[in-house]
């Protein structure tokens, strides 16, 4: 019985993704810009990309060393 609840919960979470992140439809009534207005300018991600890569490598090294000590 517990497996059925887990399956229903997993199915709900996976299928609700479509509804949660759905884009609004076109506003064809002739006026306004819709619910959200105009889109903001995109944010560049390349300024901190090297720092993110270094932190990822450090995290992987920490995880491997931690698991090696436990084994």
N, C-alpha and C positions, 0 to 999 in steps of 0.2 A: 504494500500500500504506500509506503514511504517513497518507493521508486517512482510511482505514478505522480505523486506530488512534485518530486524533483523534476520529472520530465515535463510536467505542465508549467512549472516555474521557468525552466530553461527555454521552453518553447515561447512562453510569453515574453521573456526578456529579449530573445533573438528576433521575434516578430514585431515587438513594439519599437524596435530600432527604426523601422521604416516610417512609422507614424511620428515619432519624436523628432526626427531630423528631416521631415518632409519640407519641401520648399512651398511657399505660398503660391497660389494660382495667379494668373494674369488679371489685372484690374481693367476690365473693358468698359467701365461705365463712363469713361471720358475725362475723368478728373482725378487729381490726387496722385500720390505715388505709392499707394498701398499701405499696408500696416506698418512696415518697417522704415519707410522713407528711403533715402538714397543710401547706397553702400558706402562705408568708410574707406579711406585709402588703405591699401594693403600694407602690412607691417613687414619689413625685411627681417629675415631670420639668419642671414649669413654673418652678422656681426658677432654672435656668440656661439657659432657652430663649432669652432675649434675647442672652446672651453667645454662644450657639451660632450664632444668626442673624448677629450682627456678624462673627464669625470666618469664617462662610461667605462673606459679602460681601467681606471682605478677601482671602480665598483666590481668589475669582473675579477680583477686580481684579488681583491679583498674576499670575494665570495669563494673563489677557488682555494685560497689559503685557509679560510675558515672551515671549509668542507674537508680539506686534506688533514687538518688537525683532529677533526672528529672521527675520521675513519681509522 
